[in-house]
Amino acid sequence: MASKDQIQTTLKEKYGINKNISQVLDKEECEKLLNLLNSEPSAVKLVESLALKNSSLGKNNASLGRRRTQAENKLVSVQAEYLDLEESIKNLEESKITLDTKKKQLEEERKKLEIEIQNSSSENKNLKAKIQILNSDNEQLIVVNDQLKKENKALKNIVDEIRLKLAIEIKGMLRLEDSEIRKGLVKLFKSTLG
């Protein structure tokens, strides 16, 4: 007597009934089904039609399973891409805030530099005016200095001439006999020589 597994194998090979379909039947039911199919050609047609439909459904299920797996993989990929995009957007927003802050700082620095440039320009104009005044004063001082040099030279010449005359006169007086006059004149002569 054949086992349930052997009967299921016969049903599969002869009539195309998968074991997973006949698994719900017990051994006696499998034997009755096999006897029925052996004796009734219309039942064979029905079973073959059902087996063909089952095969088609199996292929559709396999195809749907593959498509579902692909869709699930695509979903995971799209979700990861979405998270990456969200992270990128967050980073861009943070960068924008940082750049806005930097822009404000640079604008403030630019304004400060413009004020410094204006102040420097104003100071530069003032310094140029002072330089012109100092140059003018310097030219006047040069003229006055040259004049003072000439006057000092003339004065020195006059002083030298007075000393010479005084020395000549005192020498002449020193030849005189009076000793008191002589002493006073020597003192005076020494003081004029410096």
Secondary structure, DSSP 8 states (H G I E B T S, - for coil): ---HHHHHHHHHHHH---HHHHTTS-HHHHHHHHHHHHH-HHHHHHHHHHHHHHHHHHHHHHHHHHHHHHHHHHHHHHHHHHHHHHHHHHHHHHHHHHHHHHHHHHHHHHHHHHHHHHHHHHHHHHHHHHHHHHHHHHHHHHHHHHHHHHHHHHHHHHHHHHHHHHHHHHHHHHTSS-HHHHHHHHHHHHHHH-
